[in-house]
Structure formats: structure tokens, C-alpha cells
Amino acid sequence: MNMMLHRVFFFISFYLYVTYADHIHEWDYGEFGPDVWYEKYPTCGGRLQSPINILTACTTYKSFTPFIFESGYNEQHSFTLKNNGHTIVGTLNSESNLSGLKLAGGDLPGTLELVNFHLHWGENHKSGSEHEVNGMKYAGEIHFVHINPSTNQTAVLSIFMQSAFFQNETTNNTVRFLDEDTRKEWKRYFDIAQTLKIEDNTTIIYLNLSLLMGKNLRDFWRYEGSLTTPPCTEGIIWTIFKEPIIFVESEFKSFRQNIYFEDYRSPQPLYARKIYRNFFNDTSSSIPDYSCCSRKDPNKPSDILKSSFEKLYYSTYLIYILLLYFFSITF
Ligand SMILES: [Zn+2]
């Protein structure tokens, strides 16, 4: 009997340990936030990390094949939304007549399938996106994560979320920038997702991905980066669409308040990477030049010469001041 009690006690303790341990996060956006991720996940300190700040004047034009979205994107499908302790993740539920949501083109290697979609957001409408454009943040960023099942190549399609404020929806000019169908689909998403306040909460929702993605999937930037959460795996192909989806701030805000305060990583150094753009004319930049375009090499002869001149100038000035002081006390 004693043995039996021991076993019961052991199994209860083990169950409690496993349940509890599952909820201890190895990383988060606070105490164990992005600045210290690399201590446990060394790849997070790598040289191909995401997100990045896209300095538009420093991007290179390249022609890309058009994206081909399978018809499944334009149909309602059943998704499970889950609060995974960091964000709300939407995954496709398997349906008998569905082999997955497939994506090709865009110079992506082969055919890729949707793995999940999730959002990143911030403490207010001026922060939340992970990528930045010329140092500007959006209110949030949507990631549609895809994978090529035969090569395991991951590619993320990313769309910025912009918040719009307006009191009277029928009279304000902002309304004309809102795509009503896209807005309605996201409103349905927010209404349900914001109820997933506790970790591991799940719910089922029918969504049309094409509506969620909006109609502005023409112009984009492309670069090689990483997952923006630990383990920060590199070798990810990023597509950042230029045009944001416009949201109504009040709807977005309720989501921000009810789920998590913020969940975004700030831009990482670009190092030697190139950013490509698929649109010929870059009209988004009113700033004609950036220092990044001709990154200064600190060992360049001109810099060394300049630095030597500066040293000579300051040392001469110092000697002059000392001489003045010396003569003033002598005479
Ligand atoms: Zn993400």
C-alpha cells in the first residue's frame, strides 16, 4: 500500500513538474528579452539576423517572378488560433479536400506551404513592427510563415500594420484607404483572438487568407535573414511588402491590451547583406543619401589622414594654450 502511495505521489509530482515547466519561458520580451537571447541561443547574435531597418535608398532593384498563390488562399479555411505565450499563432486545420496552402513564384525555391501566421505588435500605435523602413516603425507586422517541405527552406511573407484613427467612420477621409473586405476579415480575427488571454487557450475560426493579406502585394523588399524569435535560425528568405494594411486603432488596441503588451524584436545589424526591391522607382524615400550606401571603413587612408590632422590640430592648440598660460604668469 505504501508502495502504491509512493507511486501515486511520484506521478502527481511529475505531472505538476511537467505542467509547470512547460509554462516557464526560456525567452520573452521582458526580463529574458531580445537583448539577452544570444546568451542561451547563440545564433541570435549571428550576422544574418532579422528584423532589419530597410534604408530604401540603399536597396538594389531586381526583377522577380510574380508570386503564385494557390486557389486555397482565396477560400475560407478552418484555422486554430492559439496563445503560445508569445503571440497568437494561426495554423491551418487539416481538411479532407485540402493538401495545404501552397505558394510559388517570387523567386522562391520551389513550392512552399503555409506553416502559420502570427502578429507582432507594440505598446502604442507608433511601435510594434519588427522591420522598419527608413527608421520608421509601424503599429504591427503580420508574418505568414511558409516552408518547402522537401528542402525545409523557410520563407516569410511580411505585411506591415498601420493604425488609423478616426471618430466618424463615414465622414473621415481615412476610410477611403481602408479595404473594407480586408478590414472585416481582420475584425472577425481580432474579435475572437482577443479572447485568448491565457496561454494555451485555443479557438477555431474560418478565415480567408487572401482577404487577410490585402490587395497590395505588388511591391516588396527581399533579403536573407532569420527567425525573429529564438532560436533565431538563419537562412530565412524574407519578403517585406511595401504597402501596409490599414487597421482601425480601436480594434487593434483592444487586442494589444488583452493579449500581450508588446512582442517585437528591434532591427539587427545588416552587416554585408544586400536588400533587393522588385519595384523600379523608389518613391518612398525623400532622403537623397544615406551614409549606409558608402559605409565608411575606419581603416581607410583618408580617415587615418583626417584623424592625424585632427590630432595635430588639437595638440598644437593645447601647446598654444599652455604657452599663453606660461607667459601670463612669467610676465
Ligand atoms: Zn514573426
Boltz pocket constraint, residues with backbone or C-beta under 6 A from the ligand:
constraints:
  - pocket:
      binder: B
      contacts: [[A, 118], [A, 119], [A, 120], [A, 143], [A, 228]]
      max_distance: 6.0
